[in-house]
């Protein structure tokens, strides 16, 4: 074996090892694990569980897992669902709503709205036993949105051509490599209208409103907590502490309840690596997990 060959094999081995280490690091950072959490109990009374739904809804797995766990735990008398979310993907929002609704059949689940409980955040909330909002909470935004990245202009300038071979005239509808046709727009608008109808049906059923009343509210607008009370979208004005008191009262708890909250354990990696993990997660949500149809509020908050 020549000296140059040995050098080449040595460098190749090092690169292979670095690649393996990098892949393992990425897997550790990206793949969530329930082992990274622990239950914290605050107080000494009978127990209420607190489930926190924060940020854009991209998956239902974690919230559904917690709701099932607390629903089946006989030591938990009720649940407070703290919502601070602009909504997100349609299906995860629907799945969480269904789990919230199933839970209220077993034990009370009180929704405490934070700064924002809009679109999918409101959809999820509709399944609760009682909806509590602050005066300044932004909620509602009963609507559906879809965003399509249009790259064909940039591709043309770069001299890049994309050839699409398909069966079915709408198979590539919404593709970023070509302009959207009127037929494409009509097709997607039909999907939007159908998913919007599903949202309207849930609000109508859960809030005891007529179809016309919901239609008047379902144009994508957000409402303050005070406005939401007036139009029947929420039940009570109050803070997070008020929601806890309401949950304790409905659950029949005397005195101050103990709160059971799931918290993430402090990760072993450095703050710099943790920050990189956060950036990767955000990029993953924005690109890889970006849904076509969203119950999502896109305005300022």
Number of C-alpha atoms within 10 A of each C-alpha: 5 7 7 9 10 11 11 11 11 12 12 12 12 11 12 12 12 12 12 12 12 12 12 11 13 13 11 12 17 13 8 10 10 9 8 11 12 12 13 13 14 13 12 11 13 19 23 27 28 23 22 18 21 16 15 18 23 19 18 18 11 14 19 18 14 16 22 14 12 21 25 12 10 11 12 19 23 31 30 27 26 21 25 23 27 27 30 27 23 25 18 22 25 20 17 27 24 17 20 28 20 17 22 18 12 12 20 25 34 28 32 29 32 20 19 27 32 32 32 34 32 32 26 28 32 24 26 26 23 21 23 27 31 20 18 16 24 28 32 30 27 27 24 26 21 14 11 10 9 15 13 17 14 11 15 13 8 9 8 12 11 10 7 10 8 9 7 8 9 11 12 16 17 20 16 15 20 18 14 15 11 9 12 18 13 11 14 17 14 12 14 19 13 13 19 20 17 13 23 20 17 18 26 19 12 16 17 13 16 12 13 10 13 22 16 8 19 21 14 18 16 22 21 18 27 18 18 22 18 12 14 15 26 24 17 21 20 17 16 18 10 16 25 24 18 20 26 25 16 17 19 12 18 10 12 15 22 18 23 20 17 16 12 14 11 8 10 8 9 9 10 9 14 14 11 13 17 14 12 15 17 13 13 13 16 12 10 10 14 16 18 14 18 26 33 27 29 14 9 4 9
